Amino acid sequence: MNPEAQKSLEKRKKCPACSREFTGTLVVCKHDGTLLIPIKEDLMIGTTLADKYKIESEIGRGGMSVVYKGRHELMDRMVAIKMLQAQLVNDQTSIKRFKQEAKAASCLTHTNVITVYDCDVSPGGQPYLVMDYLVGESLADIIKRENHVEEMRALNIFIQACDALEHAHLKGVLHRDLKSSNIMLVDFEGKTDVVKVVDFGIAKLMPNSGKQSQNLTQTGEIFGSPIYMSPEQCLGSHLDARSDIYSMGAMLYESLMGMPPLMGDTIIDTMQMHVSTMPASFADMRHDLNIHPQFEAVVFKALEKKPEDRYGSMEQFRDALAHVARTIEMDKFEPRPVRDMSTMQPRSTKQNMTPQRNTNAGALPKPQISSISASQKIDNGAAKGAPVMNTPMGSISRVSQTGMKAAYAPNSKMNDPSRLNKSKLGDLKNAENKASKSKLLIGAVIMIVLALILVIGMVIYVTNRHVPT
């Protein structure tokens, strides 16, 4: 191990709950009080794979793999290297899942999907993937920092994500582990908020993909992130593209509200709620926000319990979001009604377990749109170039309970009713005044014309009386 890497590891500690790293003499995490764990020496740092990929540092670590920042020495280009953890090299299921991700990645060539360049095995027998090194942040990072995502920004992000997943579904690939930390936002070719969907670690090749489908889970075995899992995924039932649509709806709800749609005290509680409980309305969840009603309807349609009640494809979901974006643009100068805050009651932090049904989740007219181009980033066990939120991959038994609720707190700021466009109201009054003056002017002109006609008539009358017969 090189001296620089050794020095970087000295006295470094990591919080197992929030994945933050610290240096010095700290014993517990400054953010959540969790006991810090010393970061052990990683013998891979400083080594070179396949005589061209030099490993420089660790980016993140998940339940099955670790992601390194590396450099392609021949091309002098930064890359991310995702490698199966050493203790799993003899676990055949883990090996198969890793190969499954490589196969899934080989199918996908889309601007908004992480690009995998190479796949090989290290001298120690650890398989690894070489992929884009992304500099940016995850959607989870943004939600945590800003407490929610503004409407038009959320629409831009999720339209791109829908494009990426529609491409994956057409190639016969289900993601099955969609979560906000798997949506990366980077700057690309002068554009901001360019999306990269990452981490196809538990992706499934559907039978109609033209490739052999590998069933890596036993009947009833459940994989994914409980906060975003579809009802059928919670029950261990058959999955199709509509399961990913539900997960996208859950992420979109979280983005707009700053908190997940459903979350119980335990993993099992959360999964039961996904099966039987509809999320609270936007007004009940966040009194201080004023989300467009059409946007809410689209989100709740994606969150329907029965797959047949959701959008039939990512394309339909994307088109509905694009329709909302156009509607909001057209309504930009029309003041949106402000909710009467006096009728609102504070929402309990524990969500109602009674099954509910959202009545506004009807389908919107399908517009003709063009795809929004975009780009990239990677997650917990994938690749990232900025702060990495390490979220586990694989079995839900690895999901941390300590961080499930701590990161979500509603913004206490209330919307100012003065947000109505005062200048536009002033323009309306000016227009009314001008119209009144115009009417008065027209009336005066008419009176003058009538007076002239009267005078002319009198002159003609007088003249005729004095003409000799």
VOGU-3710 file (C-alpha; in Angstrom, 3 decimals, decimal comma):
1> mnpeaqksle> 0,000/0,000/0,000  1,437/3,406/-0,932  2,298/5,937/1,825  -0,385/8,420/0,717  -3,140/5,834/0,991  -1,801/4,686/4,370  -1,731/8,249/5,654  -5,292/8,874/4,441  -6,533/5,923/6,469  -4,838/6,928/9,722
11> krkkcpacsr> -7,342/7,826/12,426  -10,234/7,753/9,958  -13,546/6,541/11,335  -16,942/5,927/9,809  -20,494/6,133/11,160  -22,368/2,890/10,323  -25,708/4,735/10,494  -25,159/7,735/8,211  -21,916/6,626/6,468  -20,154/9,906/7,263
21> eftgtlvvck> -16,407/9,738/7,763  -14,410/11,561/10,456  -10,797/12,023/11,427  -9,205/12,702/14,788  -10,226/11,493/18,228  -14,019/11,482/17,824  -15,730/8,443/19,334  -19,355/8,986/18,280  -20,963/10,550/15,201  -21,557/14,291/15,572
31> hdgtllipik> -24,842/13,981/13,677  -26,621/11,001/15,250  -24,478/9,856/18,193  -23,721/6,424/16,716  -20,459/4,797/17,795  -17,845/5,293/15,078  -16,012/2,343/13,530  -12,328/2,630/12,552  -11,728/2,331/8,820  -9,498/-0,648/8,245
41> edlmigttla> -6,611/-0,667/5,825  -7,717/-1,601/2,312  -4,989/-3,525/0,526  -6,576/-2,812/-2,880  -5,763/0,900/-2,698  -2,634/1,619/-4,696  -2,826/-1,576/-6,759  -3,317/-1,787/-10,519  -5,871/-4,056/-12,195  -5,342/-5,520/-15,661
51> dkykieseig> -2,181/-3,412/-16,003  -4,257/-0,276/-16,609  -6,744/0,538/-13,805  -4,965/2,028/-10,795  -7,082/2,134/-7,618  -6,645/5,465/-5,816  -9,266/5,593/-3,041  -12,539/4,155/-1,779  -15,764/5,917/-2,756  -18,370/3,804/-0,992
61> rggmsvvykg> -19,208/0,379/0,335  -22,432/-1,623/0,293  -23,547/-5,005/1,538  -22,111/-6,857/-1,450  -19,529/-4,624/-3,096  -17,111/-1,760/-2,643  -16,594/1,088/-5,103  -13,213/2,652/-5,741  -12,041/5,751/-7,519  -9,520/4,692/-10,127
71> rhelmdrmva> -7,557/5,941/-13,089  -7,163/4,419/-16,533  -3,408/4,891/-16,807  -3,220/4,506/-20,579  -6,014/7,007/-21,284  -5,419/9,160/-18,174  -9,134/9,117/-17,387  -10,878/8,781/-14,032  -13,083/5,704/-13,637  -15,150/4,055/-10,922
81> ikmlqaqlvn> -14,388/0,426/-10,115  -17,087/-1,650/-8,443  -15,663/-4,818/-6,906  -17,257/-7,754/-5,103  -16,149/-7,843/-1,482  -13,392/-10,350/-0,727  -15,441/-12,352/1,776  -18,037/-13,125/-0,917  -15,760/-14,556/-3,613  -16,830/-18,094/-2,706
91> dqtsikrfkq> -20,532/-17,247/-2,420  -22,094/-18,468/-5,654  -25,284/-16,418/-5,263  -23,264/-13,206/-4,872  -21,132/-14,141/-7,871  -24,260/-14,741/-9,968  -25,786/-11,428/-8,905  -22,609/-9,589/-9,804  -22,557/-11,246/-13,214  -26,235/-10,384/-13,598
101> eakaasclth> -25,417/-6,710/-13,117  -22,698/-6,963/-15,753  -25,159/-8,556/-18,193  -27,816/-5,949/-17,452  -25,299/-3,141/-17,933  -24,176/-4,589/-21,256  -27,772/-4,251/-22,547  -28,092/-0,569/-21,701  -26,724/2,273/-23,799  -28,644/5,362/-22,752
111> tnvitvydcd> -27,581/8,889/-21,861  -29,316/8,647/-18,492  -27,910/5,253/-17,475  -24,458/4,709/-15,956  -22,036/3,405/-18,586  -20,040/0,232/-17,849  -16,817/-0,024/-19,871  -15,170/-3,218/-18,701  -15,609/-6,343/-16,589  -12,854/-8,603/-15,250
121> vspggqpylv> -11,587/-10,532/-12,218  -8,840/-9,327/-9,867  -5,782/-11,489/-9,065  -7,497/-12,336/-5,775  -10,549/-13,704/-7,579  -12,828/-10,686/-7,022  -14,951/-9,765/-10,071  -15,167/-6,056/-10,820  -16,867/-3,596/-13,165  -15,290/-0,446/-14,592
131> mdylvgesla> -17,739/2,395/-15,164  -18,227/6,150/-15,409  -16,723/8,195/-12,607  -19,456/10,677/-11,796  -18,928/14,011/-10,079  -22,147/15,296/-8,587  -24,652/14,271/-5,951  -27,552/11,913/-5,505  -31,216/12,847/-5,295  -31,068/11,613/-1,697
141> diikrenhve> -28,338/14,166/-0,936  -30,467/16,974/-2,393  -33,607/15,985/-0,466  -31,632/15,760/2,762  -30,047/19,178/2,248  -33,001/21,124/0,824  -35,899/19,311/2,554  -37,783/18,933/-0,730  -37,364/19,435/-4,481  -39,154/22,265/-6,295
151> emralnifiq> -41,894/21,197/-8,750  -40,271/22,010/-12,088  -36,900/20,658/-10,997  -38,524/17,409/-9,864  -40,336/17,108/-13,197  -37,087/17,590/-15,110  -35,310/14,950/-13,010  -38,040/12,327/-13,190  -38,791/12,765/-16,893  -35,134/11,917/-17,524
161> acdalehahl> -35,293/8,976/-15,112  -38,417/7,678/-16,875  -36,572/7,854/-20,194  -33,716/5,802/-18,740  -35,981/3,142/-17,255  -38,170/2,955/-20,345  -34,979/2,112/-22,248  -34,102/-0,544/-19,653  -37,588/-2,076/-19,765  -37,545/-2,220/-23,563
171> kgvlhrdlks> -34,257/-4,117/-23,245  -35,940/-6,516/-20,827  -34,236/-5,217/-17,661  -36,102/-4,452/-14,411  -34,169/-2,380/-11,895  -35,969/-3,635/-8,734  -33,949/-1,431/-6,362  -34,904/2,116/-7,315  -34,290/4,641/-4,548  -33,276/8,276/-4,304
181> snimlvdfeg> -29,614/7,366/-3,739  -29,634/5,549/-7,106  -30,589/8,707/-9,018  -27,428/10,708/-9,597  -27,363/14,330/-10,815  -24,314/15,679/-12,610  -23,284/18,576/-14,835  -22,790/17,436/-18,410  -22,057/19,394/-21,594  -23,109/22,687/-20,030
191> ktdvvkvvdf> -26,328/21,299/-18,550  -27,152/20,886/-14,873  -29,248/18,209/-13,171  -28,395/15,619/-15,796  -29,681/12,262/-14,521  -27,791/8,978/-14,306  -29,679/5,929/-13,024  -27,197/3,622/-11,315  -26,788/0,329/-9,481  -28,472/-2,485/-11,355
201> giaklmpnsg> -27,054/-4,859/-8,727  -30,310/-6,775/-8,242  -31,716/-6,096/-11,701  -33,620/-8,912/-13,352  -33,549/-9,877/-17,009  -37,140/-10,491/-18,063  -37,903/-13,624/-20,125  -38,706/-11,620/-23,256  -35,315/-9,895/-23,213  -33,801/-12,441/-25,570
211> kqsqnltqtg> -31,353/-13,579/-22,882  -31,639/-16,355/-20,378  -33,384/-15,063/-17,260  -31,553/-15,962/-14,095  -33,836/-16,485/-11,131  -31,537/-15,502/-8,284  -34,224/-15,410/-5,618  -36,285/-18,201/-4,193  -40,076/-17,952/-4,177  -41,137/-15,403/-1,575
221> eifgspiyms> -37,609/-14,031/-1,081  -37,591/-10,234/-1,089  -34,923/-7,833/-2,309  -35,010/-4,065/-2,532  -35,349/-1,006/-0,297  -38,560/-1,204/1,807  -39,259/2,541/1,705  -39,675/2,368/-2,089  -40,853/-1,205/-2,681  -44,093/-1,930/-4,542
231> peqclgshld> -46,859/-3,930/-2,814  -46,168/-6,946/-5,032  -42,457/-6,702/-4,248  -43,229/-6,630/-0,511  -45,298/-9,802/-0,960  -42,611/-11,563/-2,983  -44,938/-11,805/-5,989  -44,222/-11,648/-9,721  -42,759/-8,310/-10,822  -42,932/-6,397/-14,078
241> arsdiysmga> -42,279/-2,835/-15,242  -45,137/-1,497/-13,101  -43,185/-2,370/-9,947  -40,441/0,052/-11,004  -43,179/2,624/-11,730  -44,416/2,332/-8,128  -40,863/2,833/-6,830  -40,526/5,904/-9,041  -43,787/7,242/-7,616  -42,465/6,722/-4,084
251> mlyeslmgmp> -39,269/8,601/-4,949  -41,257/11,418/-6,558  -43,481/11,716/-3,479  -40,375/11,849/-1,281  -38,798/14,491/-3,525  -41,825/16,803/-3,369  -42,672/16,277/0,303  -39,185/15,776/1,734  -40,196/12,464/3,311  -41,226/8,990/2,103
261> plmgdtiidt> -44,889/8,293/1,317  -45,100/5,464/3,854  -42,842/4,604/6,764  -43,576/2,484/9,808  -41,615/1,860/12,981  -40,014/-1,275/11,534  -39,249/-2,731/8,120  -42,222/-5,095/8,407  -44,552/-2,209/9,326  -43,372/-0,242/6,299
271> mqmhvstmpa> -43,901/-3,197/3,973  -47,399/-3,812/5,374  -48,255/-0,158/4,769  -47,151/-0,422/1,142  -49,552/-3,340/0,745  -52,619/-1,803/2,414  -52,260/1,950/3,128  -52,476/4,880/0,736  -50,102/7,769/1,526  -51,373/11,023/2,993
281> sfadmrhdln> -52,359/13,752/0,550  -49,817/16,463/-0,165  -51,884/19,006/1,787  -51,945/16,766/4,855  -48,266/15,880/4,628  -46,880/19,380/4,005  -49,122/22,342/4,866  -46,478/24,812/3,724  -46,299/23,593/0,116  -48,713/24,195/-2,744
291> ihpqfeavvf> -48,170/21,421/-5,307  -50,172/21,532/-8,540  -53,223/19,193/-8,233  -52,459/17,515/-11,572  -48,965/16,709/-10,331  -50,404/15,114/-7,192  -52,822/13,046/-9,292  -49,959/11,672/-11,394  -47,933/10,724/-8,316  -50,848/8,940/-6,677
301> kalekkpedr> -51,688/7,027/-9,838  -48,127/5,692/-9,864  -48,636/4,674/-6,212  -51,794/2,634/-6,761  -51,785/-0,687/-4,904  -52,855/-2,775/-7,889  -50,384/-2,814/-10,809  -53,241/-2,614/-13,327  -54,341/0,723/-11,798  -50,938/2,342/-12,382
311> ygsmeqfrda> -49,453/3,576/-15,630  -48,913/0,721/-18,035  -45,369/1,733/-18,937  -42,625/4,201/-18,106  -43,466/5,941/-21,376  -47,018/6,645/-20,162  -45,678/7,840/-16,813  -43,174/10,130/-18,533  -45,868/11,546/-20,839  -48,097/12,325/-17,853
321> lahvartiem> -45,219/14,162/-16,151  -44,491/16,097/-19,349  -48,173/17,096/-19,538  -47,972/18,419/-15,968  -44,813/20,369/-16,833  -46,562/22,079/-19,749  -49,622/22,825/-17,618  -47,510/24,441/-14,903  -45,684/26,517/-17,525  -49,000/27,746/-18,970
331> dkfeprpvrd> -50,324/28,497/-15,482  -47,145/30,291/-14,449  -48,765/33,752/-14,560  -52,079/32,618/-13,109  -51,992/32,731/-9,301  -52,617/29,312/-7,799  -55,220/29,228/-4,977  -53,585/29,438/-1,566  -54,789/26,946/1,009  -56,693/28,237/4,044
341> mstmqprstk> -54,120/27,467/6,728  -56,669/27,925/9,518  -58,383/24,677/8,533  -55,179/22,632/8,573  -54,258/20,362/11,456  -50,678/19,279/12,213  -49,904/15,859/10,807  -48,881/13,070/13,155  -45,420/11,641/12,504  -46,861/8,117/12,453
351> qnmtpqrntn> -49,001/7,509/9,400  -52,536/6,194/9,492  -52,704/2,423/9,017  -56,290/2,555/7,696  -56,486/1,678/3,978  -57,372/4,727/1,887  -58,013/5,433/-1,753  -56,949/8,529/-3,639  -59,762/9,700/-5,885  -57,678/12,120/-7,936
361> agalpkpqis> -55,338/9,565/-9,472  -57,016/9,419/-12,865  -55,058/9,164/-16,084  -54,146/12,373/-17,869  -54,398/12,837/-21,649  -51,335/11,414/-23,369  -49,430/14,238/-25,059  -46,882/13,997/-27,849  -43,488/14,920/-26,450  -39,848/14,588/-27,223
371> sisasqkidn> -37,439/12,942/-24,799  -35,349/15,152/-22,562  -31,678/14,372/-22,904  -29,548/13,907/-19,813  -26,563/12,207/-18,049  -25,122/10,441/-14,957  -23,954/9,177/-11,467  -23,747/6,114/-9,096  -24,817/4,870/-5,659  -24,059/2,921/-2,550
381> gaakgapvmn> -22,378/-0,045/-4,065  -21,949/1,652/-7,417  -19,862/4,654/-8,342  -19,902/8,301/-7,272  -17,463/11,123/-7,320  -19,000/13,291/-4,640  -20,432/12,622/-1,185  -21,641/9,065/-1,277  -24,620/7,784/0,670  -23,823/4,152/1,245
391> tpmgsisrvs> -27,059/2,245/1,027  -27,096/-1,550/1,091  -27,805/-3,787/-1,828  -29,455/-7,163/-1,629  -31,553/-8,546/1,206  -33,633/-6,113/3,223  -32,147/-7,554/6,393  -29,192/-5,241/5,702  -31,322/-2,092/5,732  -30,345/0,216/8,578
401> qtgmkaayap> -33,187/1,045/10,932  -31,436/3,899/12,731  -31,534/6,189/9,717  -35,020/5,416/8,376  -36,754/8,341/10,073  -34,003/10,668/11,261  -33,358/12,251/7,867  -36,917/13,405/7,245  -38,395/16,517/8,859  -40,907/18,877/7,210
411> nskmndpsrl> -39,938/22,451/6,508  -41,699/24,746/8,968  -41,774/27,774/6,664  -45,212/28,729/5,436  -46,015/30,135/2,028  -46,732/33,860/2,066  -50,219/34,584/0,642  -48,678/37,721/-0,887  -47,148/35,424/-3,505  -50,050/36,541/-5,819
421> nksklgdlkn> -48,781/38,645/-8,666  -49,410/42,219/-7,488  -47,984/43,786/-10,614  -50,443/41,865/-12,759  -53,376/43,114/-10,646  -52,090/46,664/-11,150  -51,945/46,129/-14,911  -55,554/44,943/-14,832  -56,691/48,143/-13,048  -54,802/50,324/-15,531
431> aenkaskskl> -56,503/48,524/-18,408  -59,924/49,147/-16,831  -59,148/52,886/-16,414  -58,070/53,162/-20,046  -61,281/51,449/-21,178  -63,401/53,916/-19,162  -61,589/56,921/-20,665  -62,061/55,511/-24,156  -65,795/55,177/-23,595  -66,043/58,800/-22,404
441> ligavimivl> -64,101/60,031/-25,427  -66,324/58,122/-27,845  -69,426/59,548/-26,152  -68,105/63,098/-26,477  -67,376/62,622/-30,176  -70,904/61,324/-30,762  -72,408/64,353/-28,972  -70,346/66,752/-31,109  -71,427/65,006/-34,311  -75,105/65,186/-33,274
451> alilvigmvi> -74,731/68,884/-32,451  -73,216/69,577/-35,874  -76,058/67,727/-37,578  -78,568/69,798/-35,601  -76,881/73,100/-36,551  -76,732/72,145/-40,228  -80,411/71,224/-40,149  -81,373/74,579/-38,619  -79,343/76,490/-41,226  -81,063/74,636/-44,049
461> yvtnrhvpt> -84,482/75,326/-42,495  -83,846/79,050/-42,090  -82,448/79,338/-45,604  -85,509/77,662/-47,138  -87,885/80,061/-45,322  -86,265/83,164/-46,873  -86,110/81,856/-50,422  -88,740/83,795/-52,590  -91,533/81,694/-54,076
//
